[in-house]
Amino acid sequence: MKIKDLSFEKTQSYDPYNERAKANGMVTEWVARNEWGNAIAFGYTKAECMKDARRQCR
């Protein structure tokens, strides 16, 4: 599996107690998915998600 084979998507969830929550309580997270749709890497920013995905692809 290579980085170019992954798709990155931005998700939002409601978590008012998270320290990264915005004023309305929404938290944005990034997810990297493989060709079967399984989530393999996560991060609060796209850069964090890419870093985690690089570790998974080695």
C-alpha positions as MATLAB code, in Angstrom:
seq = 'MKIKDLSFEKTQSYDPYNERAKANGMVTEWVARNEWGNAIAFGYTKAECMKDARRQCR';
ca = [
       0.000    0.000    0.000;
       1.259    3.461   -0.893;
       0.209    6.959    0.130;
      -1.188    7.637   -3.342;
      -3.586    4.676   -2.923;
      -5.245    6.278    0.124;
      -8.133    8.705    0.142;
      -8.252   11.439    2.773;
     -11.515   12.764    4.123;
     -12.420   15.421    6.635;
     -15.001   14.497    9.256;
     -16.747   16.570   11.900;
     -18.259   15.365   15.131;
     -19.910   17.004   18.112;
     -17.767   16.917   21.252;
     -18.082   20.083   23.326;
     -15.633   18.789   25.978;
     -12.764   18.267   23.533;
     -10.049   20.910   23.898;
      -9.926   21.311   20.096;
     -13.666   21.987   19.780;
     -14.798   25.189   18.129;
     -17.286   27.554   19.758;
     -20.229   25.476   18.466;
     -18.753   22.218   19.889;
     -17.699   20.710   16.560;
     -14.346   18.935   16.230;
     -12.731   18.440   12.816;
     -10.671   15.292   12.209;
      -8.999   13.746    9.161;
      -9.178   10.064    8.190;
      -7.114    8.148    5.618;
      -8.921    5.208    4.014;
      -7.607    2.394    1.850;
      -9.269    1.121   -1.339;
     -11.708   -1.042    0.666;
     -12.868    1.906    2.760;
     -11.116    0.867    5.982;
      -9.759    3.718    8.093;
      -6.035    3.254    8.672;
      -4.804    6.669    9.846;
      -6.253    9.530   11.886;
      -5.314   13.072   12.860;
      -6.741   16.404   13.951;
      -5.073   18.042   10.947;
      -4.326   16.707    7.479;
      -0.594   16.910    8.220;
      -1.015   14.714   11.323;
      -3.079   12.257    9.292;
      -0.432   12.122    6.533;
       2.274   11.506    9.140;
       0.293    8.622   10.626;
      -0.421    7.216    7.161;
       3.297    7.246    6.309;
       3.960    5.131    9.401;
       1.276    2.646    8.314;
       2.579    2.359    4.763;
       6.112    1.351    5.712;
];
